[in-house]
Amino acid sequence: MNLHAKNVAVQSGIPNDLINQTVFFMKTRNKINTRTAQLYLKSHQHFVKTESKSSKKDLSSFYVEIFEDFLPEPLVLTILMDAPTPQTFHLSI
């Protein structure tokens, strides 16, 4: 599954330095697909824009997918956080 997730991340245009984080993100959510990889990349890029460019950190994440009949596609909320601990955490609901 690691190889498949890595291939999906590469095909999704994920930069080499974010491949492992993206693979972990997709595997944690049990959603190994292009959409999830691109969501991680988009969230990470947003975080980088708001933080100083000189500090590069592993980020913890909070991920929620909401399925409702009236929505054309699931509502996805991904929050990336700079955890005050050396270990990263990934929570999915």
N, C-alpha and C positions, 0 to 999 in steps of 0.2 A: 504494500500500500504506500510506503514511502516513495518508491520510485514513481508510481502513478501520480501521487500528489505533487512531487517535484516536477514532473513533466507538465502537469496542468498549470503550475505556477509559471514555468518557463514560457509555455504557450500563451499565457495571459499577459506576458510582457513585464513580469515582475523583475526588478533589478536583481543582479546576482547577490548583492549584500542583504537582500530581504527574503531570499528564497526559503531559508530554514525557518524563519519566523512565520512566513506565509503558510508553509507546510504544516507547522505546528497549529496555527490558527484554524486551518481547514480540518485537520484531523480531530482537534478538540471538539469541533462542532459536528463532526461526522458529515460534512458537506464538502466534498472534494470536487469542485467545479470552478469554471472560469469566473462566474459571478462572485463567488465568495472570495476568490483570490483578488479580484479587482476591487471588491469592497474593502479588503484589508489595505491594499495599496492606496486607495483613495483616502481612507482614514489616516493612514500613516503620513501621507503627503500633507494632509491638513494639519496634523500635529506638528510636523517639521516646520511648517510656515509660521506657526504660533510660538515655537520655541527657538532659542538661539541656534544657529547652524553649527556652532562649535561643540555642542554636547550631543552625543549620539548614545541613546539608551535603549535597552529592551523595554518594551511597553507591556503593561498588563491590559487586559481587555474585558469588556462586558458586552455581551451580544444578545439581542432579543429579536425574534422573528414573530410577527403577529399576522395570523391568517384570519381574514374576515371575508364573508361572502360578497360584501359590497366593494371590496378592493380588487382591482384588476390583477394585482400581484401582491405577494406578502409585503408588509411594512417591515423594514429591517432597520434596526437601531444598533450601531456599533460605537461604543465609547472606548477610546484608548486612554490609558492613564499611566502616569509616571509614578510607579509604586515607590514608597520610601524604604523598601526592603531590597536586598540583593536578588531575591527570587521574584519571578514574574508569576502572575495569576491570571487565569482565563476562566471567566464565568459565562455560562451560556444558559439562557432560559428559552 
